[in-house]
Amino acid sequence: MSFELTTRVEVYRTIDLTPELRQSISFVCSKAHEHDFSGLWGCIDEAKITDSVIHVLVYQLNANDAFLIAHGMLSERFCWYSPSSTEAGQLKRIRTAYVDAVSVFPQHQRHGYGTIVMRKLVEIMNENEYQLGALETDKQDFYTRMGWQIWQGSLGGLDVENKQKEVSTPEFDGHVLVYRLQKTPEELYLKNGKLLIEKQPGRYWSRTENKTAH
């Protein structure tokens, strides 16, 4: 039986997830990361983005049932970039699809399910005309194999509710990856540019629990 016939991919917004699906997603993420992900929904609610966060779910099928084995989600965020780290006055705002909580149930890791999730997320990014894909991870090799690129310029955060205060985030150097989409500006350079991300409640680039397991 072909790989395609043994899996099913479903896409939901957070607001459309049933309590049972939320519980299943939390279970898969918690097992994949060996960390309790039940707080994921509170983070989404706190950021007031339940109607915009998109979840990709991958199911393994058998003769009688379907089992959720992989998950990934993206949310709309905004980054600011400049072609050069020295050109702070030239910052431009860019609509960004930020990827979180990419997880594959441990027994199914390294079988291509994480790749299915990521390819679907990129497809959704282009369909929705995002200008950039971004994520934070300590599993860089998994993403670079699929065309994601490590941001090599300077990184930071922007607190738009605090007089556009710029915050340095050196702890994320080498851990933030970007994906060039159909709408990505050609002038966005990886090596010597500056990339800032607008603050969400409790985070800039990522929360500590949102490491990636595949």
C-alpha positions in Angstrom: 0.0 0.0 0.0 1.4 3.4 -0.9 2.4 5.9 1.8 -0.3 8.3 0.7 -3.0 5.7 1.2 -2.0 5.1 4.8 -2.1 8.7 5.9 -4.7 11.5 6.0 -3.9 15.2 6.4 -6.5 17.6 8.0 -6.3 21.3 8.5 -8.1 23.3 11.2 -8.1 26.7 12.8 -7.9 26.6 16.6 -11.4 28.0 17.0 -12.7 24.9 15.1 -10.9 22.3 17.1 -13.1 20.1 19.3 -12.1 19.5 22.9 -11.2 15.9 21.9 -8.9 17.1 19.2 -7.2 19.6 21.5 -6.6 16.8 23.9 -5.2 14.6 21.2 -2.9 17.3 19.9 -1.6 18.0 23.5 -1.0 14.3 23.9 1.1 14.0 20.7 3.1 17.1 21.4 3.8 16.1 25.0 5.0 12.7 24.0 7.1 14.0 21.2 8.8 16.7 23.3 8.7 14.9 26.7 7.1 18.0 28.1 3.6 18.9 29.1 1.9 20.8 26.3 -1.5 21.2 27.9 -0.7 24.9 28.3 -0.5 25.4 24.6 -4.2 26.4 24.4 -3.8 29.0 27.2 -1.0 30.6 25.3 -3.1 30.8 22.1 -6.0 32.2 24.0 -3.9 34.8 25.8 -2.6 36.0 22.4 -6.2 36.3 21.2 -5.4 34.3 18.0 -7.8 31.3 18.2 -9.4 32.3 15.0 -6.2 32.6 13.0 -3.8 29.9 14.2 -3.8 27.0 11.6 -3.1 23.4 12.7 -2.0 20.6 10.3 -2.8 17.1 11.6 -1.5 13.9 10.1 -3.3 10.6 10.8 -2.1 7.1 10.3 -4.9 4.9 8.9 -5.7 1.3 9.3 -8.6 -0.9 8.4 -10.8 0.3 11.3 -9.6 3.6 12.6 -7.3 6.7 12.2 -4.7 7.7 14.7 -3.3 11.2 15.1 0.5 10.9 14.9 1.8 14.3 13.8 1.0 18.0 14.3 2.3 21.4 13.4 0.8 24.9 13.5 1.4 28.4 12.2 0.2 31.8 13.4 0.3 35.2 11.8 3.1 37.4 13.2 5.0 40.4 12.0 8.7 40.8 11.6 10.7 43.8 10.7 13.8 43.6 8.6 16.5 45.7 7.1 18.9 44.8 4.2 21.8 45.6 6.5 22.3 45.3 10.3 23.6 48.9 10.2 20.5 50.4 8.5 18.2 50.5 11.5 16.2 53.4 10.0 15.3 51.3 7.0 13.3 48.6 8.8 10.3 47.3 6.9 7.4 45.3 8.3 6.7 41.9 6.8 3.8 39.5 7.3 5.2 36.3 8.7 3.9 32.8 9.1 5.4 31.5 12.4 5.6 27.8 12.9 5.3 26.2 16.3 4.7 22.8 18.0 5.9 20.6 15.2 5.6 17.1 16.7 5.6 13.5 15.7 4.6 10.7 18.1 7.8 9.0 19.2 7.1 5.6 17.6 6.5 7.3 14.2 9.5 9.7 14.1 12.0 9.5 11.3 9.4 8.1 8.9 8.6 11.2 6.9 5.5 12.4 8.9 7.2 15.6 10.0 8.1 16.3 6.4 4.4 15.9 5.5 3.5 18.5 8.2 6.1 21.0 7.0 5.3 20.7 3.3 1.6 21.3 4.1 2.4 24.3 6.2 4.5 25.9 3.5 1.7 25.3 1.0 -0.7 27.1 3.4 1.8 30.0 3.7 1.9 30.5 0.0 -1.9 30.1 -0.4 -2.4 32.8 2.2 0.3 35.1 0.6 2.5 35.3 3.6 5.8 37.1 3.0 8.0 35.0 5.1 8.1 31.7 7.0 9.9 31.6 10.4 10.5 29.3 13.3 12.8 28.7 16.2 14.3 25.2 16.8 17.3 23.2 18.0 16.8 20.7 15.2 18.2 22.8 12.4 19.2 19.8 10.2 15.6 18.6 9.8 14.5 22.0 8.4 17.5 22.9 6.3 16.9 19.6 4.4 13.6 21.1 3.3 14.9 24.5 2.2 14.7 26.4 5.5 17.7 28.7 6.1 19.4 29.7 9.3 19.2 33.5 9.8 22.8 34.6 10.0 22.2 38.3 10.5 21.3 40.0 13.8 18.1 39.0 15.6 15.9 40.9 18.1 12.4 41.5 19.3 10.2 44.6 19.1 7.8 45.6 21.8 5.2 47.6 19.9 3.2 48.4 23.0 6.3 49.9 24.7 7.3 52.7 22.3 8.6 50.3 19.7 11.3 49.2 22.2 13.9 47.0 20.5 15.1 44.0 22.5 18.3 42.0 21.8 17.8 38.2 21.6 21.3 36.7 21.3 20.2 33.5 22.9 18.4 32.6 19.6 21.3 33.2 17.3 21.6 30.1 15.1 18.2 28.8 16.1 15.9 31.0 14.0 15.2 29.7 10.5 13.4 31.4 7.7 11.7 30.2 4.6 11.5 32.2 1.4 8.0 32.2 0.0 6.5 33.4 -3.3 6.0 36.9 -1.7 9.3 37.2 0.1 11.1 40.4 -0.8 14.3 39.8 -2.8 16.1 42.3 -0.6 15.8 40.2 2.5 19.4 39.0 3.1 20.3 36.2 5.5 23.9 37.1 6.3 24.1 40.8 7.2 20.5 41.9 7.6 18.5 42.6 10.8 15.4 40.7 11.7 13.1 41.7 14.6 9.9 40.0 15.6 7.0 41.7 17.3 6.3 40.6 20.8 3.5 38.2 21.7 2.3 37.6 25.3 5.2 35.8 27.0 7.6 35.6 24.1 9.5 37.0 21.2 10.9 34.1 19.1 9.7 31.1 21.1 8.8 29.7 24.5 11.2 27.2 25.9 8.8 24.3 25.5 8.3 24.8 21.8 11.3 22.8 20.7 10.8 20.5 17.7 10.6 16.7 17.7 10.2 14.7 14.5 
